[in-house]
Amino acid sequence: MSKRTYHEFTLDPFQEEALDAIDAGKSVVVAAPTGTGKTLVADYLIEKAMTEHLKVIYTAPIKALSNQKFRDFKAQFGEEAVGIMTGDVVLNPTAPLLIMTTEVFRNQVITEDPNLEFVSHIVFDEIHWLNDEERGTVWEESIILAPSKMKILGLSATIANAQHLVDWIKSIRHEDVALIEEHNRVVPLDYFYYTKDTGLVSYDELWRYYRRKLKDRINDDNPFGPTSHLDLIRTIQRDHLPALFFVFSRKQCAIKAMELATIANYLRSPERRIVEEKFLQHFGPEIEWSSSTRQLKRLCSKGIAYHHAGLLPSQKVIVEELFLERLIHVLYCTETFSVGINYPVKAVCFDSLNKYDGRNFRPLANHEFFQMSGRAGRRGLDKKGYSFAIVDLSYMEKSPPPKFQLNRLEPLTSQFRLTYNTVLNLTATLTQGQIETYFQKSFAAYSYRLSSDHLHNELAQIQQQLEATQHHLCEEVGSFICPLKHHPKRKELEKLRKAYKALGPRKQTRVYGREMARKIHTWEKVLSLTPKTCPSEQQENCRDQSKTYFTIIQQQQGLQTALDGLPDENAFLDEFEYKKNHLRQIGYLRENELLPRGTCASRIYVQELLVTELIYSDVFQQLDDDQLNALLSCIDFEARKNDMFQRAAVFDSVPVKEIAEYIQSICGQDTVRYDPRVAGITYAWSQGTSFVEVQALCNLDEGDIISVFRRTIDLMRQMREAIGDSDLRTRLKACMEKLDRDEAAIMEL
């Protein structure tokens, strides 16, 4: 049978299966390792929809991926056909193919946006982000609320419980959903650990070396020398470039790239000229460049670069373009680079197998490691891909490197959380009965029901086993009347009495003596009943059987604890009612009817309560436009660990703090996020200060500064859509324009 092709690609069996399911009009979930060609399935679906004049939405978890898809699809279908809606960018929103972040899609479905009427398909790229602690809820709500006539295409990395996920989607959408799983990679991957002393080794070889070295050491406290990224690059540069080098710190990405550039240069002069030309095209004459752009150019001219969220959008774009043109041979990057962006390499390196997750350092999870490693191995170019991880042998015992196993992937679990915004929107659009159904439809509730059924079944089986074992046992087994338990304890008691007697009267009155006396008294009481006299074969039988019996009892207790630990079936509904009560107290709801404040908050998706209270207070009237911009940028700003700002009292923070405290007194401490330290930089930018001068006011990365301004613009866009006051809407538009300029303007995507 001839193999099916698509755009000159001969399809793999799983791709054929997926395209057949799409042609059959089904919803589809494809779970396959990174780099196996899942994206082709989405491309096919989109092309098919566009030729049939249907509308498609493509959602991605991160902006970098949304922006890349926007560029790719624009090149394929033309400017007019493609639009983008991420939090901070809205271009061509009525186009037939819309790229958006999942948050934007969720906001459309929860408010029943009429624009969704003609959308035939929604593509969820990286659907396993359902697992993400911060943002998983958004995926879940999007899937629950997606209109039933809209077909779903979910693309996922390999997940342990893909069938569970698909069964859930089937159960809530009442439709057949095709699950297509591929476990094999086209280009197989080899995994190695690395230290300067061992070279590239397997997990077992690493431990063997470590143990041998410890045995042989002579009064050397630490026989292991340090290993740096340069050692690894030197080892692999002849045969394994291009490489992605994952470093879990932005600052270290740049530092390590500079360190490598002092000893290596991977480009010949014609290639170097191409890089220099590209920089001139992107950034204009060199005299106008920022110091970070200069630094980036110096690195890129040697075939080395770094990439993280703190770069300017234009800097990210140039690094990505050079990378695609194979002019970057070693790219130091943070983990976001592994999400969906299709940049395969020959090898992936890890600077460390621990990462900081915002609270503490922890080992990489299996699924994170395989997602990142999956970038290695280029189809049609490499026979194999390689994953290399640096290990520090000095910490081998204290925190041994994880042994990653594909068959031990963590299952997806629901991260469902209820926001006040969701509570308001559900109250506005659904009846009480529909709301109850909505919570039963959540992946969390579905998983709890599955777990509950599973645990109940196991408990029933255990009960049968117990009954079977009990037939052979006397009912006294396990009590102190049973000679098996009584006699050994009696011997113990005799020993204790002897030891107490040996102490002598003086020591008997001390703490430990009194403690011993108390113990003897307790045991005498317990052993006061005469033990049964059982024939020796009965005792033998009980001895053999009781081990099994007690093991089963222990299992039973474990299952019961797990069952008791499952959330109550109505946990979400209870939380919903609880939050509704808060909203009634602060004047957002009257019974189940949204009051003006409630309607306003239902259209705001960040810090909805604080923003609404500010809109309804007189705080804005006291501020000029630059101060208003400064205030709005403090809402929902989340500083990183070492962020520092010059102190600047730009406006009076007292009324805002009073509003925040009022909300917190009713709704709890966590409901407000407000950080006034960031006000100074937004105020300066709003007043027309140059980007370089703004940078001098803080130690934030350039990309983070831009992100503060873009998020503030996005918040004002939401506010304009949420309010009826035309004067304030006009004012907010003017405020947005003050921020939306120069480096912070939407880059040419």
LORO-440452 format. One record per residue: residue in three letters; x, y, z of N, C-alpha, C in turn. Coordinates in steps of 0.2 Angstrom, whole numbers, plus 5000, padded with zeros to 4 digits. Layout:
REM LORO-440452
ALAXYZXYZXYZ
...
***
This chain:
REM LORO-440452
MET500449945000500050005000500450065000
SER500350114996500750174995500650215001
LYS501250245003501150295009500950355007
ARG500550385012500250455011500750505012
THR500750555007501150615008500850675009
TYR501150725012500850795013501450845012
HIS501350885007501950935006502650905005
GLU502650855001503250815000503450775006
PHE503150775012503350735017503050665017
THR503350615017503050545018502850545025
LEU502150525026501950535033502150465037
ASP502250475044502250425048501550395050
PRO501550325052500850295053500450345057
PHE500750365063500350405068500050475064
GLN500450495060500250565057499650545052
GLU499750485048499150465044498550455048
GLU498650425053498050405057497650475060
ALA498150525061497850585064497450625058
LEU497750625052497450655047496850625045
ASP496750555045496150525043495650545048
ALA495850545055495350565060495050635059
ILE495550685057495250745055494850745049
ASP495050715044494550705038493850675040
ALA493850635045493250605047492850655051
GLY493150715053492750765056492750755064
LYS493250715066493250705074493750755077
SER493650755084494050795088494650745089
VAL495250765090495850725090496350745095
VAL496650705099497250715103497850675101
VAL498350715099498950675097499550685103
ALA499750625106500250635111500850595108
ALA501450635107502050605104502650645106
PRO503250605106503850645109503950705105
THR504250755109504450815106504950795100
GLY504750835094505250825088504950775083
THR504350745085504150685080503750715074
GLY503550775075503150795069502450805071
LYS502250825077501550835079501250895075
THR501750945074501451015071501151005064
LEU501450955061501150935054500450925054
VAL500250895059499450875060499050945060
ALA499350995064499051055065499051095059
ASP499651095055499651125049499151105044
TYR499051035044498651005039497951025040
LEU497751025047497051045049496951115047
ILE497451165048497351235047497251245039
GLU497651215035497651225028496951195025
LYS496751145028496151115026495551165027
ALA495551185033495051235036495051295031
MET495651325030495751385026495451375019
THR495551315016495351305009494551295009
GLU494351275015493551265015493251325018
HIS493651385019493351445021493051445028
LEU493351405032493151395039493651435044
LYS493351455050493851495055494151445059
VAL494751455061495151415066495451465071
ILE495551435077495851465082496451425084
TYR497051455085497651415087497851445094
THR497851405099498151435105498751395107
ALA499151435110499851415113499951435120
PRO500351405124500451425131500851485132
ILE501351495127501751555129501851605123
LYS501951665124501951715119502451705113
ALA503051675115503551665110503351615105
LEU502951565107502651515102502151545098
SER501651585101501151625098501451665092
ASN501951705094502251755089502651715084
GLN502951655085503251615080502751595075
LYS502151565078501651535074501351595069
PHE501251655072500951705068501451725062
ARG502051725063502551735058502551685053
ASP502551625055502451565050501851565046
PHE501251575049500651565046500551625041
LYS500851685043500751745039501151735032
ALA501751705033502151685027501751635023
GLN501351595026501051545022500351565019
PHE499951605023499251615020499151695019
GLY499651735020499651805019499351845025
GLU499551915025499451955030498651955032
GLU498251955027497551965029497251905032
ALA497451855031497151785033497351775041
VAL497851805043498051785050498051845055
GLY497751835061497751885066498051855073
ILE498251895077498551875084498251915090
MET498051875095497851905101498151875107
THR498651905109498951885116498851945121
GLY498951935127498851985132499052055129
ASP499652065127499852125125499852145118
VAL499652105114499652125106498952105103
VAL498652145100498052125096498152155089
LEU498152105084498252125077497752085073
ASN497352125069496952085064496452035067
PRO496052055073495652005077495051975073
THR494951995067494351965064494551915058
ALA495251905058495551855053495251785054
PRO495251745048494951685049495451635053
LEU496051645053496551605057496751655062
LEU496551635069496751685074497251645079
ILE497851675080498351645085498151675092
MET498051645097497951675103498251635109
THR498351665115498551625121497951595123
THR498051545127497451505130497051555134
GLU497351595138497051645142496451685138
VAL496651705132496251745128495651705126
PHE495751645124495251595122494751585127
ARG495051575133494651555139494151615141
ASN494451675140494051735141493451745136
GLN493551725130493051725125492551675126
VAL492751615128492151555129491751575135
ILE492151605141491751605147491251665146
THR491451715142490951775141490451755135
GLU490551695132490151675126490151735121
ASP490751745119490951795114490651775107
PRO490151825104489851805098490351785092
ASN490951815093491451805087491651725087
LEU491451685092491651615091491151575087
GLU490551605085490051575082490251535076
PHE490751565072490951535065491551495066
VAL491851485072492451445072492351375072
SER492651335067492551265067493051225071
HIS493651245072494151205075494551255080
ILE494751225086495151255090495751205091
VAL496351235090496951195091497251215098
PHE497351165102497751175109498451145108
ASP498951185107499551165106499851155113
GLU500251105115500551085121499951085126
ILE499451035125498851035129499051005136
HIS499650975137499850945143500051005148
TRP499951065146500051125151499451125156
LEU498951085155498451075159498751055166
ASN499351035166499751015172500051075176
ASP500051135172500451185175500051215181
GLU500451225186500151245193499851315192
GLU500251365189499951435188499351435183
ARG499451405178498951415172498551355170
GLY498651305173498251245171497551255171
THR497251295175496551305176496251335169
VAL496651375166496451405160496351355154
TRP496751305154496651255149495951215151
GLU495951195157495351155159494651195157
GLU494651255159494051295158493951305151
SER494451315147494351315139494051255136
ILE494351195139494051135136493351125138
ILE493151135145492551125147492051165143
LEU492251235142491751285139491751285132
ALA492251255128492251255121491551235118
PRO491251275114490651255111490651185108
SER490151145108490151075106490251075098
LYS490051125095490151115087490851135085
MET491251155090491951175088492351105089
LYS492651085084493051025085493751045089
ILE494050995092494651005096495250965093
LEU495851005092496450965091496950975096
GLY497050925100497550935106498250905104
LEU498750945105499450915103499850915110
SER500150855111500450855118501050815117
ALA501550825122502150785123501850715125
THR502350665126502150605128501850615135
ILE501250585137501050595144500850525146
ALA500850515153500750445156500050425155
ASN499550475156498850455156498450485150
ALA498750485144498350515139497650485138
GLN497550425139496950395138496450425143
HIS496650435149496250465155496050535153
LEU496550575150496350645147495850635142
VAL495950595137495450585131494750565134
ASP494750515139494150495141493750545145
TRP494150595148493750645151493450695146
ILE493850715140493650755135492950725132
LYS493050655131492450625128491850635133
SER491950625139491350625144491050695144
ILE491450745144491150815144490850835138
ARG491150815132490950845126490450795122
HIS490350735125489850685122490050675115
GLU490650665113490850655106491450605106
ASP491550575100492050525100492750565099
VAL493250555103493850595102494350535100
ALA494750545095495250505093495850515097
LEU496150465100496850475103497350435099
ILE497850475097498350445093499050455097
GLU499350405099499950405103500550375099
GLU501050405099501650385096502250385101
HIS502550325102503050325108503750325105
ASN503850305099504550305096504650375092
ARG505350385093505550445090505850425083
VAL505850465078506050455072506850455072
VAL507150505076507850505077507950485085
PRO508250425086508250405093508750445097
LEU508650445104509050495108509550445112
ASP510150475113510550445118510650495124
TYR510650465130510750505136511350495140
PHE511750545141512350545145512450595151
TYR512750575156512950615161513650635160
TYR513850695163514550715161514850745167
THR515550735168515950765173516650775169
LYS517050815171517750825168518150765169
ASP518050735175518450675177518150605173
THR517550605172517250545169517150545161
GLY517150605159516950605152516150595151
LEU515950575145515250555144515050485147
VAL514650475152514550405154513750395155
SER513550335156512950315158512850325165
TYR512150315168512050325175512450275179
ASP512450215177512750165181513550175181
GLU513750195175514550205175514750265180
LEU514250315180514350375184514450355192
TRP513950305194513950285201514550245202
ARG514750195197515350155198515950195199
TYR516050245195516650295195516650325202
TYR516050345204516050385210516250345216
ARG515950285216516150235222516850215222
ARG517150205216517850185216518250235218
LYS518150295216518550355218518450375226
LEU517950365229517850365236518250315240
LYS518250255237518650205240519350215240
ASP519650245234520350255233520650315236
ARG520150365238520450425240520950425247
ILE521450465247521850465252521850535256
ASN521550535262521450595266521250655261
ASP520950645256520650705252519950705253
ASP519750765256519050775258518550765252
ASN518850805247518350805241518850785235
PRO518850725233519250705227519050725220
PHE518450765220518150775213518350855211
GLY518550855205518750925203518050955200
PRO518051025199517451055197517351045189
THR516751045187516651035179516251095177
SER516451125172516051185169515751175163
HIS515351215160515051215154515551205148
LEU516151245149516651245144516951175143
ASP517051145149517251075148516851025144
LEU516151035145515650995141515751015134
ILE515751085132515751105125516351085122
ARG516951085125517551065122517550985120
THR517150945125517150875123516650865117
ILE516150905116515650885111515650925105
GLN516150975105516051025099516250995092
ARG516650945092516850915086516250885082
ASP515850845086515350795083514650815085
HIS514550855090513850865092513550935092
LEU513750975088513451045087513051035081
PRO512551085080512251135085511951105091
ALA512051145097511751125103511351175107
LEU510851155110510551205115510851185122
PHE510951235125511251225132510751255137
PHE510351215141509851235146510151265152
VAL510051325154510351355160509751385164
PHE509651365170509051385173509051455177
SER509451495174509551565176509651615170
ARG509251665170509451705164510151735164
LYS510351765170510951795171511551745168
GLN511451685171511951635169511951625161
CYS511451625158511351615151511851665147
ALA511851725149512251775146512951765148
ILE513051755154513751745157514151695153
LYS513751635153514051575150514251585142
ALA513751615139513851635132514451675131
MET514551725135515151765135515851725137
GLU515751685141516351645143516551595137
LEU516051565134516251525128516551565122
ALA516251625122516551675116517251695117
THR517451685123518251705124518651655121
ILE518351585121518851535118518651505112
ALA518051525109517751485103517551535098
ASN517551515092517251555086517051505081
TYR516351495080516151445075515951465068
LEU516051535067515851555060516451575056
ARG516451565050516951595045516751665043
SER517151695040517051775039516451785034
PRO516251745029515651755025515051755030
GLU515051705034514451695038514451755043
ARG515051775046515051835050514751895047
ARG514851905041514551965037513851955037
ILE513551895036512851885036512551915042
VAL512851885048512551905055512551985055
GLU513152015054513252085054512652125050
GLU512552105044512052135040511352125043
LYS511252065046510552055049510452105055
PHE510952115059510952165065510852235062
LEU511152255057511052315054510352325052
GLN510052275048509352275046508852285052
HIS508952245057508552245063508552305067
PHE509152335068509252385074509552445071
GLY509552455064509852515062510552525063
PRO510852595062511552605063511752585070
GLU512352565070512652535076512652585082
ILE512752655080512752705085512152705089
GLU511552685087510952685090510852625095
TRP511252575094511152515098511252525106
SER510852475109510952475116511552435118
SER511852435124512452395125512252325125
SER511652305127511552225126511452205119
THR511252245115511252225107511952225105
ARG512352265107513052265105513352195107
GLN513252185114513552115117513252055113
LEU512652055111512252005108512651995101
LYS512752055097513052045091513752015091
ARG514152035096514852015097514751935097
LEU514251915101514251835102513951805096
CYS513451835093513151805087513651795081
SER514151845081514651845076515151785076
LYS515151755082515551695083515151635083
GLY514451635082514051575081513751555088
ILE513751605093513551585100513051635102
ALA512551615106512051665108511651645114
TYR511251685117510851665122510151695121
HIS509651665125508951675123508551665130
HIS508151715132507751705138507251765138
ALA506751755143506251805143506451875144
GLY507051885147507251955148507551995143
LEU507551965137507851995131507252045128
LEU507452095124506952135120506652085115
PRO506052105113505752055108506152055102
SER506452115100506752115093507452075094
GLN507752075100508352035101508151955101
LYS507551935103507351865103507251845096
VAL506951895092506751875085507451865081
ILE507951905082508551895078508951835080
VAL508951815086509251755089508851695086
GLU508251695086507851645083507951635075
GLU507951695072508151685064508751665063
LEU509351685066509951665065510051585067
PHE509651565072509651495074509351455068
LEU508851475066508551435060508951435054
GLU509351485053509851485047510451455049
ARG510451415054511051375056511651415057
LEU511551485059512151525060512351525068
ILE511951495072512051495079512251415081
HIS512851405083513051335085512951315092
VAL512951365097512851345104512351405106
LEU511751385108511351435111511151415118
TYR511351465123511151455130510451485131
CYS510051445134509351465134509051445141
THR508451475143508051445148507551405146
GLU507251375150506751315149506251335144
THR506051395143505451415139505651405132
PHE506251395130506451385123506251315121
SER506051275126505851205124505151195123
VAL504751255124504051245123503851255116
GLY503651205113503351215106503751245101
ILE504251285102504651325097505051265093
ASN504951265087505251205083505951225081
TYR506451215085507151225084507551165085
PRO507551115081507851055083508651065082
VAL509051025086509751035086510050965086
LYS510650955086510950885087511050865094
ALA511150915098511250895105510950945110
VAL510750925116510450965121510850955127
CYS511051015130511551005136511151035142
PHE511251005148510951035154511551055159
ASP511551115161512051145165511951115172
SER511251095174511151065180510451025180
LEU510350985184509750945184509250965189
ASN509451025192508951055197508751125195
LYS508151145196507951205194507551245200
TYR507551305200507251345205506551355202
ASP506051345206505351345203504951405206
GLY505351455209504951515212504951515219
ARG504951445222504951445229505651405232
ASN505751355228506451315231506751275225
PHE507351255226507651215221507451145221
ARG507251115216507051045215507351015209
PRO507350945209507550905203507050915198
LEU507350915192506850915186506450855186
ALA505750865184505350805184505450775177
ASN505250705177505350665171505150705164
HIS504550725165504250755159504550825157
GLU504850855161505250915160505850905156
PHE506250855159506850825156506750805149
PHE506250765148506150735141505850785136
GLN505450835139505250895134505850925132
MET506350945136506950985134507350945130
SER507550875132507950835128507650825121
GLY507050825121506650805114506850855109
ARG507150905110507350955105507950925101
ALA508350875104508950845100508750795095
GLY509150795090508950745084508550775079
ARG508950795073508550825068508450775063
ARG507750775061507550725056507850735049
GLY508150685046508450695040509150715040
LEU509350735046510050765047510450715051
ASP510150695057510550665062510350585062
LYS510750545063510550475064510350465072
LYS510650505076510450505083510450575086
GLY510050585091510150645095510450635102
TYR510750685105511050675111510850725117
SER510850695123510650735129511250725134
PHE511550785135512150785140511950825146
ALA512050795152511950835158512550835163
ILE512750895165513350905169513150885176
VAL513550845180513350825186513950845191
ASP513750865197514350885202514350825207
LEU514950795206515050735210515150745218
SER515250805219515350825227514650815230
TYR514150825226513450825230513150755228
MET513550705226513250645223512750605228
GLU513050605235512650575240512050615242
LYS512250675243511750725246511150735241
SER511250745235510750755230510950715224
PRO510850655224511050615218510650635211
PRO510950635206510650655200510050615198
PRO509450645196508950595195509050545189
LYS508750495189508850445184508150445180
PHE508150475174507550495170507350425167
GLN506750415167506450355164505750375160
LEU505750365154505150375150504550345152
ASN504650285155504050245157503850265164
ARG504150315167503950345173503750415173
LEU503450435167503250505167502650515172
GLU502650575174502150595179501550605176
PRO500950575179500350585175500050655176
LEU499650675171499350745171498950745177
THR498950795181498450805186498150875185
SER497550885187497150945187497450995192
GLN497451055189497651115194497051165194
PHE496451135194495851185194495851225200
ARG495751295199495651345204495151385202
LEU494751415207494251455205494451535206
THR494351575201494451645202493851685203
TYR493851745206493251785207492951795200
ASN493351805195493151825188492751765186
THR492951705187492551645184491951635188
VAL491951655195491251645198490751695196
LEU491051755194490551805191490251785184
ASN490751765180490551745173490051685173
LEU490151635178489751575178489051595181
THR489051645186488451665189488051705183
ALA488351745179488051785174487751735168
THR488151685167487951645160487551585161
LEU487651555167487351485168486851485174
THR486451435173485951425179486251385184
GLN485951375190486251345196486451265194
GLY485951235190486051165188486651165183
GLN486651205179487251205174487851215177
ILE487851255183488551275186488751205190
GLU488251175193488451105196488751065191
THR488451055185488651015180489351035178
TYR489451105177490151125175490651105180
PHE490551105187491051085191491151005191
GLN490650965189490650895189491050885182
LYS491050925178491450915171492150925172
SER492450965177493150975177493550915178
PHE494150925175494650865175494750835182
ALA494750885186494850875194494350825196
ALA493650845195493150805198493150735194
TYR493250735188493250675184493850625187
SER494450655188494950615191494750595198
TYR494450635202494250615209493750555208
ARG493250565204492750505203493150445201
LEU493650445196493950385194494350355200
SER494750405204495150375210494650345215
SER494050375216493650355221493350285219
ASP493150275213492950215211493450155211
HIS494050175209494650135209494750115217
LEU494750165221494950145228494350105231
HIS493750115230493150075232493250005230
ASN493449995223493449925221494049895224
GLU494649925225495149895229494949875236
LEU494649925239494449905246493949845246
ALA493549835242493049785241493449715241
GLN493949715236494449655235494749645242
ILE495049695245495449685251494949655256
GLN494349675257493849655262493749575261
GLN493749555254493649485252494249445255
GLN494849475253495549445256495549435263
LEU495349485267495349485274494849425277
GLU494249425274493749375276494049305275
ALA494449295269494749225267495249215272
THR495649265274496249245279495949235286
GLN495449275287495149265294494949195296
HIS494749155290494449085292494949045295
HIS495649065294496149015296496449045303
LEU496149105305496449135311495949135317
CYS496249125323495849135329495649205330
GLU495049225333494849295333495349335338
GLU495749305342496149335347496849365344
VAL496949345338497649355335497749435335
GLY498349455337498449525337498349555344
SER497949515348497849545355498349515360
PHE498349545366498849515371498549455374
ILE497949435372497749365375498049315371
CYS498249325364498549275360499249265363
PRO499449195364500049175366500649205362
LEU500549205355501049235351501249305353
LYS500849345355500949415357501149425364
HIS500749375368500849385376501549365378
HIS501749305376502349285379502949325378
PRO503049345371503649385370503649455374
LYS503049475375502949545379503149535386
ARG502949475389503049455396503749455397
LYS504149425392504949415393505249485393
GLU504949535389505149605389505049635395
LEU504449625398504349655405504749635410
GLU504949565410505449535415506049575415
LYS506349585409506949615408506949685410
LEU506349725409506249795411506249795419
ARG505949745422505949745429506649735432
LYS507049695429507749685432508149745431
ALA508049775425508449835424508249895429
TYR507649895431507349945436507649935443
LYS507649865444507849845451508649865452
ALA509049855446509749865446509949935447
LEU509449985446509550055446509750075454
GLY509350045458509450065465508950115467
PRO508850125474508350175476508450245473
ARG509050265473509250345472509050355464
LYS509250315460509150325453508450315451
GLN508150275455507450255453506950325454
THR507250365458506750425459506950485453
ARG507450475449507650515444507150515438
VAL507150555433506650555428506650495424
TYR507250465422507250405418506950345422
GLY507150345429506850295434506150295434
ARG505850355435505150365435504750345429
GLU505150355423504850335417504850265416
MET505350225419505350155418504850125422
ALA504750155428504150125433503450135430
ARG503350195426502750205423502650155417
LYS503150135414503150085408502950015411
ILE503349995417503149935420502449925422
HIS502249985425501549985427501049975421
THR501150005416500650005410500649935407
TRP501249905407501349835404501049785408
GLU501049795415500749745420500049745419
LYS499749805418499049805417498849775410
VAL499149785405499049755398499049675399
LEU499549655402499749585402499349545408
SER498849585412498549555418498049495416
LEU497849495409497349445407497749385406
THR497449325408497849265406497849245399
PRO498449225396498349215389498049145387
LYS497749135381497449075379497949025379
THR497648965380498148905379497948875372
CYS498348875367498148845361498648795359
PRO498448735356498848685354499448715349
SER499948685349500548715346500448715338
GLU500048665335499948675328499448735326
GLN499048745331498548805330499048875330
GLN499548875335499948925335500348935329
GLU500648875326501048885320500648915315
ASN500048885314499548915309499448985309
CYS499349005316499149075317499849125315
ARG500449095317501049125315501149135308
ASP500949085304501049085297500549135294
GLN499949135296499349165293499349245295
SER499649255301499449325304499949375300
LYS500449355297500949405293500549435288
THR500249385284499849405278499249445280
TYR498949425286498349465288498449535290
PHE499049545293499249615295499449655289
THR499749625284499949665278499349685275
ILE498849645275498249665271497849715275
ILE497849715282497549765286497949835285
GLN498549825284498949895283498749925276
GLN498649875271498449905264497749935265
GLN497349905269496649925270496649995273
GLN497150005278497150075281497450125276
GLY497950105272498150155267497650175262
LEU497250125260496750145255496250185258
GLN496050175264495550215267495750285268
THR496450295270496750355271496650395264
ALA496850355259496850395252496150415250
LEU495650375252494950385251494750445255
ASP494950445261494750505265495050565263
GLY495650565260496050615258495750655251
LEU495350615248495050645241494550705243
PRO494650755239494150815241493450785240
ASP493050825244492350805244492050825237
GLU491550785235491250785228491050855227
ASN490850895232490550955231491051015233
ALA491750995233492251045235492151105231
PHE492151105224492151165220491551205221
LEU490951165222490351205222490351235229
ASP490551205234490651245241491051305240
GLU491651295237492051355236491751415232
PHE491351385227490951435223490551475227
GLU490151445231489651475236489951525241
TYR490551495243490951535248491151605245
LYS491451595238491651655235491151705233
LYS490551675232489951715230489751755236
ASN489851725242489651765248490051825249
HIS490751815247491251875248490951925243
LEU490751905237490651955231489951985233
ARG489551955237488951985239489152045245
GLN489552025249489752065254490152135252
ILE490452125246490852185244490452225238
GLY489752195237489352235233489452225225
TYR489652155224489652135217489052095214
LEU488752065219488152025218487552045223
ARG486952035220486352045224486051975223
GLU486051925228485851855227486251835221
ASN485951815215486251795209486351845204
GLU486151905205486151955200486851995200
LEU487152005195487752045195487552125195
LEU487852155200487852225201488352255196
PRO488352325195488752355191489552345192
ARG489752335199490352315200490552245198
GLY490052205199490152135197490252125189
THR489852165185489852165178490552185176
CYS490752245179491452265178492052215179
ALA491952185185492552135187492452075182
SER491852055180491851995175492252005169
ARG492452065167492752085161493552095162
ILE493752095168494452105170494752045172
TYR495352025169495551955170496251955174
VAL496452015177497052015181496752055187
GLN496852035193496752065199496052105199
GLU495552065197494852095195494552135201
LEU494652115207494352155213494652215214
LEU495352215214495752285215495552335210
VAL495652305203495552355198494852385198
THR494352345199493652365200493552415205
GLU493852405211493752445217494052515215
LEU494652515212494952575210494552615205
ILE494252575200493852615195493252645199
TYR492952615204492352645207492552695213
SER493252705214493452755219493652815216
ASP493852865220494052925216494752935215
VAL495152875216495852875216496152905209
PHE495852885203496052905197496052985196
GLN495453005199495353085198495953125201
GLN496253095206496853125210497453125206
LEU497553085201498153075197498153105190
ASP498753125188498853145181498953075177
ASP498953085170499053025166499652985168
ASP500253015169500852975170500752945177
GLN500452975182500352935188499952875188
LEU499352885183498952835182499252775179
ASN499652785174500052735171500452695176
ALA500852735180501252715186500852665190
LEU500252695192499852655197499652585194
LEU499452585188499152525185499652475184
SER500352495183500852455182501052415188
CYS500852445194500952405200500552345202
ILE499952345198499452295199499652235196
ASP499752175199499852115197500652105195
PHE501052155196501752155195502052105200
GLU502352055197502752005202503452005201
ALA503752035206504552045206504851975206
ARG505451975203505851915203506251925210
LYS506651875211506951865218507451925219
ASN507851945214508352005216508152065213
ASP507552075211507452145207507552205212
MET507852255209507952315213507652375209
PHE507452425213507152485210507452545214
GLN507552605210507652665214507052685217
ARG507052715223506452735227506152795223
ALA505552795222505252855219504552855222
ALA504352915225503652915227503252955222
VAL502952915217502652945211501952975213
PHE501652935217500952955219500852935226
ASP500252955229500152935236499852865236
SER500252825239499952755239499452735244
VAL499352785249498952765255498252745252
PRO497852785248497152765247497152695243
VAL497652675239497652615236497752555241
LYS498252565246498352515251497752505255
GLU497352565256496752555260496252515257
ILE496152525250495752485246495952405246
ALA496552395245496852325245496752295252
GLU496752335257496652305264495952285265
TYR495552325262494752315263494652255259
ILE494852245253494752185249494952125253
GLN495652125256495952075259495552055266
SER495252105269494952085275494252045274
ILE494052045268493452005267493651945263
CYS494051955258494151895253494851855255
GLY495251885259495851845261496451885258
GLN497051865261497651895260497851895252
ASP497751835250498051815243497651845237
THR497151885239496751905233496951975230
VAL497451995233497752065230498552055229
ARG498652075223499452085221499552155219
TYR499952185223500152255221500852275224
ASP501252295219501952305221502152375219
PRO502152425223502252495221502952515219
ARG503452465220504152485218504252495211
VAL503752465207503852465200503652535197
ALA503252575201502952635198503452685195
GLY504052685198504552735196504652735188
ILE504752665186505052655179504452675174
THR503852655176503252665171503152745171
TYR503252775177503052845177503552885172
ALA504252865173504752895169504652885161
TRP504452825160504352805153503752845150
SER503152845154502552885152502752955151
GLN503252985154503353055154503853065148
GLY504053015144504453025138505153005139
THR505352985145506052965146506352915141
SER506952915139507252865135507352795138
PHE507352745134507352675137508052675141
VAL508552695139509152695143509152725149
GLU508852785150508752815156508252775161
VAL507752745158507352705162507652645165
GLN508152615161508552555163508952575169
ALA509152635169509552655175509252665182
LEU508552655181508152665187508052595191
CYS508252545188508152475191508652425188
ASN508652365191509052315188508652265184
LEU508052275182507652225178508052215171
ASP507952155168508152145161507652185157
GLU507952205151507652245146506952215144
GLY506952145143506252115141505752125147
ASP505952125153505552125159505252195159
ILE505652245158505452315158504852325153
ILE505052305146504552305141503852265143
SER503952215146503352175149502952205154
VAL503252245158502852295163502452335159
PHE502752375154502352425150501752385146
ARG501952325143501452295138500852265143
ARG501052245149500552215153500052275156
THR500352335157499952385159499452405153
ILE499752405147499352425141498752375141
ASP498952315142498352255141497852265146
LEU498052285153497552295158497152355156
MET497452405153497052465151496552445146
ARG496752405141496252375136495652345139
GLN495852305144495252265147494852315151
MET495152365154494752415158494252455153
ARG494552475147494152505142493552465140
GLU493652405140493052355138492552345143
ALA492752355149492352335155491952395158
ILE492152455156491752515159491352555153
GLY490852585156490452625152490552705151
ASP490952725156491152795157491552815151
SER491252855147491652875140492252915142
ASP492252965147492753005148493352965150
LEU493252915155493852875157494052835152
ARG493652805147493852765141494352805137
THR494152875136494552915132495252925135
ARG495252935142495852955145496252895145
LEU495952835146496452775146496752765139
LYS496352775134496652775127497352815127
ALA497252875129497852925129498352895133
CYS498252865139498752835143499052785140
MET498752745136499052685133499552705128
GLU499352765124499752785119500452815122
LYS500352845128501052865131501552805132
LEU501252745133501652695135501852655128
ASP501452655124501552615118501952645113
ARG502552655114503052695110503752665109
ASP504152675104504852655104504952585105
GLU505352575110505552495111504952455114
ALA504452495117503852455120503352455115
ALA503352485109502852475104502852405101
ILE502252375099502252315096502852305091
MET503252255092503752245087503452215081
GLU503752225075503552185069503552115070
LEU503052085071503052015073503151975067
***
